[in-house]
Amino acid sequence: MLRIFAAGFALFIASAAANAYEPKPIDVLLDQGVEYDRAVPTPEAVTGYRAGEIIFTPALHREYVRAVDAASDRVSVTTIGRSHFGRPIQRITITSPENQARLEDIRQAQLALARAGSDPAPAGHPAIVQMTFGVHGSEPSSYDGAKLILYHLAAGQGAEIEALLEETVIHMIVMVNPDGANRFAEWTNMHHARTPVADPQHREHFYEWPWGRTNHYWFDLNRQWIPVNQPEARAVVEATHDWLPGLAIDFHEMGRNSTYFFSPGPVDGLHPLLSQDALQLNLEMNALLAEQLDGEGALYVTEEVFDDFYLGYGSSYPGLVGSVPYLFEQSSVRGILQETEYGTLRYDDKVGQQARVALALIRAGHQRRTDLQAHLRDFFNESRRLADADPVSGYLVTSPDQARLADFIDMLGVHRVEVQALSQTVRADGRDYEPGASIYVPVDQDHYRVVQGLFEAQLITDKSEFYDVSGWTQPLAWDLDYSIVRSGLFGSNVSAEALDGFERAAPDPDRSPYVYVMEWDSYYAPRALYRLLDAGLRARVIPDETTVTTTRGEVSPGRGAIMVAIAGQSLSADDIHALMVRAAREDSVMVHAATTAITSQGSDLGGFALSNIETPEVLLVTGRGVSMNDAGELWHLLDHEQAMPVSMIDVSSLSGAMLDRYTHIILPNGSYSGLDEDFSESLNRWVRGGGVLIGIRRGARWAVSNELANASWLEDDGEDGDLPDPQAYETINAWDAEIGISGAIFEAEIDITHPIGFGFRDGSLSVHKIGNQAFAVGENPFALPVRFAGDDPIQSGYASIENRERLEGQGVVHAERRGRGSVILFADNPAFRGYYRGSARLVTNAIFFGDDFRNPGRTGSGPYEAE
């Protein structure tokens, strides 16, 4: 095979001598030593472009897939989902024509291996291989390599490939992130030159914010296999469950000054829920990958850096459902040619190498198909044994917010987790779990490891280096009330049955001739409120605990309830009632029809403490230097989830923007060093004039350093004066890791009497923590409405003892008035990855109630200086 490659390459050199870059022929890039069926078209025959000539857009990929599907009886195509922008995500299935005719039978036989009491796989049952391409749209050799794999499998001739296809079903999901891939391809192709430029500083290689790595809302989809709140991730996770592949391969690129990585990562970094047997199969199959790359003379690396601790990767999550997961990372050209420490990289070489290594692993999976099938069966049998031995028998979950609980149940459904409805009230941890408002998730189910991967709160003490976050316990992040049910003599007695639907809508409100009062508990209450304000209605917020007389008796709607009077509005009583019904049905908001302004407790509905709510005009700062993930998560929260319009201006254009049209400006995590003193003065005047400035992480730091807030950061006090002992240099990474926090869950105490805490019914809130920064307690004793708990606040993940003690009682959120406006700062991103449903409510509170508090008139030592 290598002799064929060498001969083909020599011919290419001769023909390309007069040109700086000429893509190599497809058979040279594949280097498989087979003949190809001329009835199956090449990419060039369909699109006019050779592999490696340009970055293929999603549309060009679909065009080629359609052509191959029409030409080959080895290929079938299914749309498994769509991106935010509506682009299809396709699963291309390649196998023998005979297998194509019985795909459903094969699928059912594969799923049967996971069932209790299952027999071994039937004779002739094929290996199931799943390959996912383009989860990061800016890593194009993964998805451009896919079309070479497709061509080879669809057109390759000979007994070897026919035997492989008879005994293997290959699913190619191309591409996972079509929106990001389209952005990247358009940018790179826009700079397509007759003579490509290899200079790393060339504009082609340094593409524009928000780049193409992320999806439409700038989420990193390779962190989304657990939260599945993006449609692309949901589609891929559901497709994985639909087939339970024995081998799952996720394709990526890394920095240009790299070689080629394949799984596993550091073997001591494997999450305990993942299978050691799968790891062993991985190590054994790597012999064929090493043979392939050694034969090419290519350098490569394995068992380094990319640990499989976080379970939300495309190369870790499949391991929770019995697959042997693989990660491929290849050095990236980020264009057509680029100079690197390893010489000048060519894009066609990268495309070809992705395809060749993938085909080597497909052959390895084919050779070990009976081992993969036995592993799948043994994996689920072992999972059942682990569940039976686990002292935890299940989890009770409830929430006063039916919307959040309903969304949580939907997320569990994507993961094929069995959820049960309670048959009677269960009391646990001093809380009543009521039928109809609670669920029970047993651990004794086929997907035991998925359940524990979602629910388990693991405090880690023996590992300090993590490639990604170390804690992601879902019910904590969602701010749901939950209890662990333990088996044994003193365990809770839970009577439950399979859940058959869950009502997310609140009851339709009665018609009121006077006043409506909307509770603020629902996650989607901000969506309902914005709809009312946008319709021209006036609304006021009730800041205290009240007892309101309604058509159904007295109710206590809680702090932050919204009062909407009928009289004096621009809409008719019928139109207002229709909006209230919509709030109940679509937004799960409990709406009450009040019959009088007099309350038996708290503020009267016409009281002085109620304040008017204005329609927010939100500006989200974006652009180069701003974290696209953090900005995108905030955009997704406000636009996609809460249906609020969000203006976006790049930080480079901010100085010339007309700020007066905005009520709120959000500075996400990012660098704002390019903003000069004149702009900070303009922003200060805007705040004093009534604007609400929201700063997050480094956005908050910039606000503090430019004296836009009186906040101060918690700093190392250095009081002990002890100097460290000399350390071995090889421990420097672990030493640095002790300083920061890679991503863990901490308990915070929230002041539910503060407008920032409206809608929360208890004072405990789980927050995401990255790094070790927090707000120090200052002169204003009311400025920190959210603080880290005072007694070892960590709930899940890893943080050093020093960091845990250091953060005790320190500020998560700083809020102060400044003139007529406010500055509200967050030490961490409250909307992290879109699944921190609890802390995300702090953002919407800051938007709707950001000026509904005041500074104190004094401190403990005298008058308070607000400026």
PyMOL commands that set and color helices and strands:
alter all, ss='L'
color gray80, all
select helices_A, chain A and resi 2-15+26-30+43-47+58-71+97-100+103-112+140-155+159-166+178-190+203-205+221-223+231-243+267-269+276-296+317-321+347-367+369-389+402-414+448-455+474-477+525-534+573-587+628-641+651-656+659-661+677-688+698-705+729-739+755-757+801-807+832-834+837-849
alter helices_A, ss='H'
color red, helices_A
select strands_A, chain A and resi 75-82+88-94+127-132+168-174+247-254+260-262+324-331+337-340+343-346+392-398+420-422+426-428+431-433+438-442+481-486+496-498+515-518+540-542+547-550+553-555+561-565+591-601+611-612+618-622+646-650+664-667+692-696+744-750+764-769+786-788+794-796+811-818+821-826+858-859+862-863
alter strands_A, ss='S'
color yellow, strands_A
deselect
rebuild
show_as cartoon
